Amino acid sequence: MKNVLISTRGLKKTYGKRDSKFEALKGIDLDIESGESVAIIGKSGSGKSTLMHLLALLDKPTSGHINLNGKNTSKLKQRRLNRLRNKEFGFVFQSFFMNSNDSVLNNVILPLKIAGVRRRERRRRALEALKTVELADKAGNKANDLSGGQKQRVCIARALVNNPKVIFADEPTGNLDSATGAKIEDLLFGLNREKGITLIVVTHDEELAAKCGRQIRIADGKIVTDGMGVAKHDPSFIEDENIDGMRDKNHTKEIEVEEQ
């Protein structure tokens, strides 16, 4: 039985008015199940980042609705939305968004402070999250003293600290070298596999996208393909030189793009 965690129907987002009007999303219908690893792929300006911001409740659609666990989020007041987002979602961004002059520990603690967790419990949970990403020994260091890879691991610890159901990762390896990026990918997919955290990755990196169990391609504000495949991080994945190894074409749904 399907366990749909996030569902959208008729999702549209428009910026500007009249002559300056721009339709970033043009009616998105999408279901994401609990525990999935999903890549949202597209070129710059395709609408992929706009879609992520709406799914993560960081912005509101112009029309259409987003359901989280079967509840219509459009009916929630802003304060309730903020609490829900802080509780259910974790975020990993390309640009880190850390307080560089504060300690690693305090950066990880921030979502717990917002949630009103008591000081002793905040410290315990933040240290546990840092232990998960193998940075407990850096808890007292200033964030500014860390390498790029270490900063991204701190961001993952911060994303984990509230035990989220979903991690949104926006170009999580975009600022990292290939070796460090591979370690970050392994960490994210390990959390998806071992803890059952739903992973939604927004990227233009085809190799990263191929490691997800599902690839959703966006162009001109519409979903053009929604493919289910065997992820390369899955132990059952076997690459064959005669098979592309990234997607089972029998499970790929091609959606006709209307001419503009």
Secondary structure, DSSP 4 states (H G I P E B T S, - for coil): ---EEEEEEEEEEEES-GGG-EEEEEEEEEEEETT-EEEEE--TTSSHHHHHHHHTTSS--SEEEEEETTEEGGGS-HHHHHHHHHHHEEEEETT----TTSBHHHHHHHHHHHHT--HHHHHHHHHHHHHHTT-GGGTTSBGGGS-HHHHHHHHHHHHHTT--SEEEEESTTTTS-HHHHHHHHHHHHHHHHHH--EEEEEES-HHHHHTSSEEEEEETTEEEEEEE---TTSTT----TTS-SS--GGGEEE-PPPP-
